Amino acid sequence: MKNLNFVFVAILSLFTLFACEENTNAETVKAEIKETADQVETAFDRESTELKIELERAKTKVDERIADLKVKWAAETGEAKTELDQELDKLRYHQDKLANDLNHLGDKIENGWDEFKVNAKKTLEKVDEDLEEINESL
């Protein structure tokens, strides 16, 4: 959102600058504003696409790890099985969170993008930490 605010201030500044020059006409100002807005939209699309790819990759890793642990879980008994249950629960939580983020990615773009992006990045970091921890413990 800070980037968008900056861009809108820049657009307004351009408009003011061009409006103050005697030889500048309204069409030139409109073209500059449209070009700047198009650049913002392109950058925004690229950023959201990159985040979507990261979320999809993380979800795939979690899905694969859950499948592996389910096989291992079936062969275990006692305390080892209980520990696997806990790890599976943790991964299922991440699986649901990632799926939810992916489902609502388009909604969040329109409203609250910065907060959504920060939370999604935190989720990705936590997923990586938990996967590493699980791999080390098993």
C-alpha positions as CSV (number, residue, x, y, z in Angstrom):
1,M,0.0,0.0,0.0
2,K,2.9,2.3,0.7
3,N,4.1,1.8,-2.8
4,L,0.7,2.6,-4.2
5,N,0.5,5.8,-2.1
6,F,4.0,6.8,-3.3
7,V,2.9,6.2,-6.9
8,F,-0.3,8.3,-6.5
9,V,1.8,11.1,-5.0
10,A,4.1,10.8,-7.9
11,I,1.2,10.9,-10.3
12,L,-0.2,14.0,-8.6
13,S,3.2,15.6,-8.7
14,L,3.5,14.9,-12.4
15,F,0.1,16.3,-13.0
16,T,0.9,19.5,-11.1
17,L,4.3,19.8,-12.9
18,F,2.7,19.4,-16.3
19,A,-0.3,21.6,-15.5
20,C,2.1,24.4,-14.5
21,E,4.0,24.4,-17.8
22,E,2.5,26.6,-20.5
23,N,3.2,24.3,-23.4
24,T,1.7,21.2,-21.8
25,N,-1.7,20.2,-22.8
26,A,-4.2,17.9,-21.0
27,E,-3.6,15.0,-23.3
28,T,0.1,14.9,-22.4
29,V,-0.8,14.9,-18.7
30,K,-3.4,12.1,-19.3
31,A,-0.9,10.0,-21.2
32,E,1.7,10.4,-18.4
33,I,-0.8,9.5,-15.7
34,K,-2.0,6.4,-17.7
35,E,1.6,5.3,-18.3
36,T,2.4,5.5,-14.6
37,A,-0.8,3.7,-13.6
38,D,0.0,1.0,-16.1
39,Q,3.5,0.6,-14.6
40,V,2.0,0.3,-11.1
41,E,-0.5,-2.3,-12.3
42,T,2.2,-4.3,-14.0
43,A,4.4,-4.3,-10.9
44,F,1.5,-5.3,-8.7
45,D,0.5,-8.1,-11.1
46,R,4.1,-9.4,-11.0
47,E,4.4,-9.2,-7.2
48,S,1.1,-11.1,-6.7
49,T,2.0,-13.7,-9.3
50,E,5.3,-14.3,-7.5
51,L,3.6,-14.7,-4.2
52,K,1.1,-17.1,-5.7
53,I,3.9,-19.3,-7.0
54,E,5.7,-19.3,-3.6
55,L,2.4,-20.3,-1.9
56,E,1.8,-23.1,-4.4
57,R,5.3,-24.4,-4.0
58,A,5.0,-24.4,-0.2
59,K,1.6,-26.1,-0.4
60,T,3.0,-28.8,-2.7
61,K,5.9,-29.5,-0.2
62,V,3.5,-29.7,2.7
63,D,1.2,-32.0,0.8
64,E,4.0,-34.3,-0.2
65,R,5.4,-34.4,3.4
66,I,1.9,-35.2,4.8
67,A,1.7,-38.1,2.3
68,D,5.1,-39.4,3.4
69,L,4.2,-39.1,7.1
70,K,0.9,-40.9,6.7
71,V,2.8,-43.9,5.3
72,K,5.2,-43.8,8.2
73,W,2.3,-43.2,10.7
74,A,0.6,-46.4,9.5
75,A,3.7,-48.5,10.4
76,E,4.3,-46.9,13.8
77,T,2.9,-47.6,17.3
78,G,2.9,-46.0,20.7
79,E,4.8,-42.8,21.3
80,A,6.2,-42.6,17.8
81,K,2.7,-42.7,16.4
82,T,1.6,-40.0,18.8
83,E,4.6,-37.8,17.8
84,L,3.7,-38.3,14.1
85,D,0.1,-37.3,14.9
86,Q,1.3,-34.0,16.3
87,E,3.5,-33.4,13.3
88,L,0.7,-34.3,10.9
89,D,-1.6,-31.9,12.7
90,K,0.9,-29.1,12.4
91,L,1.3,-29.8,8.7
92,R,-2.4,-30.0,8.1
93,Y,-2.8,-26.6,9.7
94,H,-0.2,-25.2,7.3
95,Q,-1.9,-27.0,4.4
96,D,-5.3,-25.3,5.3
97,K,-3.7,-21.9,5.8
98,L,-1.8,-22.1,2.4
99,A,-5.0,-23.3,0.6
100,N,-6.9,-20.4,2.2
101,D,-4.3,-17.9,1.2
102,L,-4.3,-19.2,-2.4
103,N,-8.2,-19.1,-2.5
104,H,-8.3,-15.5,-1.3
105,L,-5.3,-14.1,-3.1
106,G,-7.5,-12.2,-5.6
107,D,-9.7,-10.8,-2.8
108,K,-6.7,-9.6,-0.8
109,I,-5.2,-7.8,-3.8
110,E,-8.1,-5.4,-3.9
111,N,-8.2,-4.8,-0.1
112,G,-5.4,-5.1,2.4
113,W,-2.7,-6.3,0.1
114,D,0.3,-5.2,2.2
115,E,-1.0,-7.0,5.3
116,F,-1.9,-10.1,3.4
117,K,1.5,-10.2,1.8
118,V,3.3,-9.8,5.2
119,N,1.1,-12.6,6.7
120,A,1.7,-14.9,3.7
121,K,5.5,-14.4,3.9
122,K,5.3,-15.2,7.7
123,T,3.3,-18.4,6.9
124,L,5.9,-19.4,4.3
125,E,8.7,-18.9,6.8
126,K,6.9,-20.9,9.4
127,V,6.2,-23.7,7.0
128,D,9.9,-23.9,6.1
129,E,10.9,-23.9,9.8
130,D,8.3,-26.6,10.7
131,L,9.3,-28.8,7.7
132,E,13.0,-28.5,8.7
133,E,12.2,-29.3,12.3
134,I,10.1,-32.3,11.3
135,N,12.8,-33.6,9.0
136,E,15.4,-33.3,11.8
137,S,13.2,-35.0,14.4
138,L,12.3,-38.0,12.3
